């Protein structure tokens, strides 16, 4: 049964939580309760991604169940210390508040009490709380809460309680698995801010790669490989290692040519091959200095490069969720490669325009500065709408 669109958003909130009928029916068996809790987590993740809805625009019960499940997963993996560290102190009151509401509603009273005690500890020890990671930094008081939590979970696990609570929601709407994706997209399309928010979402994704110190250093190091630049695919976590006889902070990198290592320091960035076994650093492929990196940063901001690339990709009917490699830069222009799906797009950004260059060197598409500024304005509208509805 299709939902009536007129009742889908009330007072700025979605009124329905969509899950697959298969997940709801499976959860009748307590041993399969996780099918339904997982379905709610999937719903929140998908509707926030595809619909760009904020926490305050989703059904309150869905956010409460989502954060209760997040709390459970984090504590089971790395204790309350990891929950604090991965949530961050800025978001901890909101996330914990949602989780507390969910725990109370589902009847997980013992877990609710433990989370309350964790919140009280954080408030009493903010400096120590800021150091928590779940690994080397793990407060003894939190480890004591972990032991109590694990004992309670053995006696009365949260997931069956959560599934029973979720199944009782009047907001719950079950559909056949093959209809699920289309229902999510239909809900996404009901968001009155969707087009502007999607522009902001993709512009922010591109801008981060151009303005974050690590991301732009890796992007420029990949672009500096000769004779042919390598195209950045992914930046992986960093670690300390020996490179050319010196201890350095290095990050794993995946490019179109394979696995690489990028040293990131005050001098700039250096890209290396990874030999076999993969812990062995191979030949140096490129070096990029801080002056070049700063020039890329300057031109990206000055020429509205992120907004320009996003606009060009959209005009080419390509997915704007691109991975960016920084190829070359001068006083007033920069060249970038945007990889989206299986397609690589060469973009040049200038002060008055941006353009796509084809593989044959011919001009494919140009957008002028006024169009780029209008696109930047649309992104700003999307950003403002998200700030208004947190």
Order of alpha helices (4+ residues) and beta strands (2+ residues): beta-beta-beta-alpha-alpha-alpha-alpha-alpha-alpha-alpha-alpha-beta-alpha-alpha-alpha-beta-beta-beta-beta-beta-alpha-alpha-beta-beta-beta-beta-beta-alpha
